[in-house]
Amino acid sequence: MTICGIESCGMENTYAWDKVEGAAAFTRITLTEREKDTREWRRDLRRKMWQALDDFTPDVVALPGWSHIDALSALKWCASNQTPALVMSESTSWDERRVFWKEWVKKRLVNMISAGLAGGTPHEKYLVQLGLAPERIFLGYDVVDNDYFSQRASVARADAPNLRQKFNLPEKYFLASARFIEKKNLLGLLQAYAGYCDLAKNEIWSLVLLGDGPLKPQLKQLIVDLKLESYVHLPGFKQYHDLPVYFGLASAFVHASTTEQWGLVVNEAMASGLPVLVSDRCGCSIDLVSSGDNGYQFDPKNLNELTKLFLKLSTPGFALANFGMASRKIVSRWGPDCFANGLRDAVAVALKNPHRQLGWIDRALLQLMVSR
């Protein structure tokens, strides 16, 4: 089997990750250098996507969702060339407010799809709700390199005294890592943490908050207003190679988003062997968090609940090591092999269910969406 990965742009606007180049066991094509929100950029991307697919002539095309111009352009190519498509989806029915007409459009688009690779249980249910048959859906879309985080976090722990000094990290801390935007609920996280500090007295764990974004000034002001300057650390945005140090030296991980399609940072924390506190509005919480075994789910709008969980995990004698081992065991089922097997099975089903001829309504809808 020959695989071609088509990358829409070399650098996108959401994250400031360094560009990584390296050998890969597949053909990789980058269509544009940087993402731009212009009609000209979308037109150029559409043209280059069709040209790349014409050149490669795939038997199956795996689409990253159904809303962006790259996926829609590839779906239009599939419809024009009678090529089966499968969708890779991490959307749930509740990750944002659903509007009737948008759901109608999505159902029409999903009806053009031959198979699906979903993030987890709630994402599979949403694909079924949109009309894709359960037997055509497989799991494993949202995974990370578990071994990378497990091994490097262990290396960091072995050199903990030196690394704590080098990275200016406290002895005990809760770790959070997120973009500083509203849906990550970081203002609420700080308020819950302030409540914890009031109750914990002399047994206070620090809070290390990795990331950056437009809410940074508000977060810094709230830290001052809540008198948390001695307890909250803001190291900034960290690149991939630094993350295992922060995970490895942490005592527990917290993710408080009010909405999140999945939350891959939770995978990273669990692979690093950490107990986790995860908002029940995160798509990963159902499959990755086993309450009382490796962590706890919580309502992100219930700050008292999160405060109590901070207290629970930081209580002397709490079985942190057992929870951390359970995290590693659970997430071990959600690694690259899971993605590979799920994609392979979805491809096999797609090949058995070739692309059907579209009616005039679907053709017009698809043409309208790729022409935006």
C-alpha positions in Angstrom: 0.0 0.0 0.0 1.3 3.5 -0.9 0.3 6.4 1.3 0.4 10.1 0.5 -0.1 12.7 3.2 -1.3 16.1 1.8 -0.6 19.0 4.2 -2.7 22.1 3.6 0.0 24.5 4.9 3.4 24.2 6.4 2.5 26.7 9.2 -0.9 27.5 10.6 -2.1 30.3 12.8 -3.5 28.6 15.8 -0.3 27.1 17.3 3.3 28.4 17.3 4.9 25.0 17.0 8.4 24.8 15.4 8.3 23.3 11.9 9.7 19.7 12.0 11.3 18.1 9.0 12.3 14.5 8.8 12.1 11.2 7.0 8.7 9.5 6.7 7.5 6.2 5.4 5.0 8.0 3.1 4.9 10.7 0.5 4.3 14.1 2.0 3.0 17.0 -0.1 2.7 20.6 1.4 0.3 22.7 -0.6 0.9 26.2 0.8 3.5 27.7 3.2 1.1 29.5 5.7 -2.6 29.5 6.3 -4.4 32.7 5.2 -8.0 33.7 5.7 -8.5 35.1 2.1 -10.6 34.0 -0.9 -7.4 34.0 -3.0 -5.6 31.6 -0.6 -8.6 29.2 -0.5 -8.9 29.3 -4.3 -5.2 28.5 -4.6 -5.4 25.7 -2.0 -8.4 24.2 -3.8 -6.5 24.2 -7.1 -3.4 22.6 -5.6 -5.5 20.0 -3.7 -7.1 18.8 -6.9 -3.8 18.8 -8.7 -2.2 16.7 -6.0 -5.0 14.2 -6.0 -5.0 14.1 -9.8 -1.3 13.3 -9.7 -1.5 10.6 -7.0 -4.9 9.1 -8.1 -5.7 7.5 -4.7 -8.1 4.5 -4.3 -9.4 6.1 -1.0 -9.2 9.6 0.5 -9.2 10.2 4.2 -10.7 13.6 5.0 -10.0 15.6 8.2 -13.6 16.5 9.0 -16.1 18.3 6.9 -15.9 22.0 7.6 -12.6 23.3 6.2 -11.7 24.1 2.6 -9.1 21.3 2.4 -11.5 18.6 3.4 -14.3 19.9 1.2 -12.1 20.3 -1.8 -10.9 16.7 -1.4 -14.5 15.6 -1.1 -15.4 17.4 -4.2 -12.6 15.7 -6.1 -13.8 12.3 -4.8 -17.3 13.1 -6.0 -16.0 14.0 -9.4 -13.7 11.0 -9.7 -16.0 8.3 -8.2 -13.4 7.7 -5.4 -14.6 6.6 -1.9 -13.8 8.9 0.9 -13.6 8.3 4.7 -14.0 11.0 7.3 -11.7 11.4 10.4 -13.9 13.1 13.0 -13.5 14.3 16.6 -16.8 16.2 16.7 -19.5 15.4 19.3 -23.1 16.4 19.4 -22.5 18.7 22.4 -19.1 20.4 21.8 -21.0 23.5 20.5 -24.5 24.7 20.0 -26.2 22.8 17.2 -28.2 24.6 14.6 -30.8 22.8 12.5 -29.7 24.0 9.0 -26.0 23.3 9.8 -26.9 19.8 10.9 -28.9 19.3 7.7 -25.8 20.3 5.7 -23.5 18.0 7.7 -25.9 15.1 7.2 -25.8 15.7 3.4 -22.0 15.7 3.5 -21.7 12.6 5.7 -24.0 10.8 3.3 -21.3 11.2 0.7 -18.8 9.4 3.0 -18.1 5.6 2.8 -16.5 5.1 6.3 -15.4 6.9 9.4 -12.5 7.1 11.8 -13.7 8.7 15.0 -11.9 10.0 18.1 -13.8 7.9 20.6 -17.2 6.9 21.9 -19.0 10.2 21.8 -17.6 11.0 18.4 -18.7 7.7 17.0 -22.2 8.4 18.3 -22.3 11.7 16.6 -21.3 10.2 13.2 -24.2 7.7 13.7 -26.5 10.6 14.5 -25.4 12.2 11.2 -26.3 9.1 9.3 -23.1 7.0 9.0 -23.8 3.3 9.8 -22.1 2.1 13.0 -20.5 -0.9 11.3 -18.6 1.6 9.0 -17.0 3.5 12.0 -13.8 2.8 13.7 -12.0 4.4 16.6 -8.5 5.9 17.1 -8.3 9.3 15.4 -7.1 11.1 18.5 -3.8 9.6 19.7 -0.3 10.7 20.6 3.2 9.1 20.6 2.7 7.5 24.1 6.2 6.1 24.2 7.8 9.5 23.6 6.1 11.0 26.6 6.4 8.0 28.8 10.1 7.5 28.2 11.1 11.2 28.4 9.0 11.9 31.4 10.8 9.0 33.2 14.1 10.5 32.2 13.1 13.9 33.6 12.1 12.3 36.9 15.5 10.6 37.2 17.1 14.0 37.0 14.4 15.9 39.0 16.6 18.0 41.3 18.6 19.5 38.4 15.7 20.0 36.1 13.6 21.6 38.8 16.3 24.2 39.3 16.9 24.6 35.6 13.2 25.1 34.8 12.4 26.9 38.0 9.7 24.4 39.0 8.3 23.8 42.5 8.5 20.5 44.3 4.7 19.7 44.0 2.5 21.2 41.4 -0.7 20.8 39.4 0.1 21.2 35.7 -2.3 22.7 33.1 -1.3 23.3 29.4 -3.6 25.2 27.0 -4.1 28.1 24.7 -5.1 31.2 26.7 -8.5 31.5 25.1 -12.0 31.6 26.6 -13.1 28.0 26.1 -10.1 26.7 28.0 -11.8 28.1 31.1 -8.5 29.2 32.7 -10.1 32.1 34.6 -12.4 29.5 36.2 -9.4 27.2 36.8 -7.6 30.0 38.7 -10.7 30.8 40.8 -11.1 27.1 41.7 -7.4 27.0 42.6 -7.7 30.1 44.8 -10.4 28.3 46.7 -8.1 25.3 47.1 -5.3 27.6 48.4 -7.7 29.0 51.0 -8.6 25.5 52.3 -5.2 23.8 51.9 -3.4 26.2 54.2 0.2 25.0 54.6 -0.1 22.0 52.3 -0.4 23.9 49.1 0.7 22.5 45.7 1.6 25.2 43.1 -0.1 25.6 39.7 2.1 25.6 36.6 0.1 26.9 33.6 1.8 26.4 30.2 0.7 28.4 27.2 0.0 31.8 25.7 -2.8 33.7 24.0 -5.1 36.7 24.1 -6.3 36.1 27.6 -2.8 36.4 29.2 -3.3 40.0 30.5 -6.5 39.0 32.2 -5.0 35.9 33.7 -2.0 37.8 35.1 -4.4 40.4 36.6 -6.6 37.7 38.1 -3.5 36.1 39.7 -2.7 39.4 41.3 -6.3 40.0 42.4 -6.5 36.5 44.0 -3.1 37.0 45.6 -1.7 33.9 43.9 1.6 35.3 42.8 3.6 33.0 45.0 1.8 29.9 43.8 1.0 30.2 40.1 3.8 29.9 37.5 3.4 31.0 33.9 6.5 29.6 32.0 4.9 30.5 28.6 4.3 28.5 25.5 6.7 25.4 25.3 7.8 23.4 22.3 7.2 19.7 22.0 10.7 18.7 23.2 10.3 20.6 26.5 6.9 19.2 27.4 8.0 15.9 28.9 10.0 17.8 31.6 6.9 19.7 32.8 4.8 16.5 32.7 7.4 14.4 34.3 8.0 16.7 37.3 4.3 17.4 37.9 2.2 15.7 40.5 -1.1 15.8 38.6 -2.7 17.3 35.5 -5.8 19.4 35.1 -7.8 20.3 32.0 -10.8 22.6 32.6 -12.2 23.4 29.2 -15.9 24.3 28.9 -15.9 22.6 25.5 -13.3 20.5 23.8 -13.6 18.1 20.8 -11.0 15.7 22.4 -8.1 17.2 24.3 -4.8 15.5 23.2 -2.9 17.2 26.0 -4.7 14.7 28.3 -3.2 11.8 26.3 0.2 13.4 26.8 -0.3 13.8 30.5 -1.5 10.2 31.0 1.3 8.7 28.9 3.6 10.7 31.2 2.1 8.8 34.2 0.0 11.5 35.8 -3.3 11.4 37.6 -5.7 13.6 35.7 -8.6 16.0 36.5 -10.6 16.5 33.3 -13.7 18.5 32.5 -16.6 16.4 31.5 -17.1 18.7 28.5 -13.9 17.3 26.9 -14.5 14.6 24.3 -11.7 12.4 25.7 -13.1 12.2 29.2 -15.5 9.3 28.6 -12.8 7.0 27.1 -9.7 8.1 29.0 -10.8 9.1 32.6 -11.9 6.3 34.9 -13.1 8.1 38.0 -11.3 6.8 41.1 -8.8 4.8 39.0 -6.7 7.3 37.1 -8.4 10.6 37.9 -11.8 12.3 38.0 -14.2 14.1 35.7 -15.8 17.4 36.8 -18.3 20.0 35.7 -16.2 22.9 34.5 -18.8 25.4 35.7 -18.8 23.9 39.2 -15.7 25.6 40.7 -16.3 24.1 44.2 -16.2 20.6 42.7 -12.8 21.3 41.1 -11.5 22.9 44.4 -12.4 19.7 46.3 -10.6 17.6 43.7 -7.5 19.7 44.1 -7.7 19.0 47.8 -8.3 15.3 47.3 -5.3 14.7 45.1 -3.0 16.8 47.2 -3.9 15.1 50.5 -0.8 13.4 52.0 -1.0 9.7 51.4 -3.2 9.9 48.2 -2.3 7.1 45.8 -0.7 9.3 43.1 1.6 6.6 41.8 -1.3 4.1 41.4 -3.4 6.7 39.6 -0.4 7.5 37.4 0.1 3.8 36.5 -3.6 3.5 35.7 -3.3 6.5 33.4 -0.5 4.9 31.4 -2.4 1.6 31.2 -5.6 3.2 29.9 -3.9 5.5 27.4 -1.7 2.6 26.1 -4.8 1.4 24.2 -5.0 4.8 22.5 -1.6 5.0 20.7 -0.3 5.1 17.1 -1.2 1.5 16.6 -4.8 2.3 17.5 -4.9 5.0 14.8 -3.2 2.8 12.2 -5.5 -0.2 12.8 -8.6 2.1 12.8 -7.6 3.8 9.6 -6.8 0.4 7.9 -10.2 -1.0 8.8 -11.9 2.2 7.7 -10.1 2.0 4.3 -11.1 -1.6 3.9 -14.8 -0.7 4.5 -14.6 2.3 2.2 -13.2 0.2 -0.6 -16.2 -2.1 -0.2 -18.6 0.8 -0.3 -17.7 2.8 -3.4 -18.7 6.5 -3.8 -22.3 6.7 -5.0 -23.5 9.1 -7.7 -24.6 12.4 -6.2 -28.0 14.0 -6.9 -28.3 17.6 -8.1 -28.9 18.9 -4.5 -25.7 17.4 -3.2 -23.7 18.4 -6.2 -24.9 22.0 -5.8 -24.3 22.0 -2.1 -20.7 20.7 -2.5 -20.0 23.3 -5.2 -21.3 26.1 -3.1 -19.2 25.1 -0.1 -15.9 24.7 -1.9 -16.5 28.1 -3.7 -16.7 30.1 -0.5 
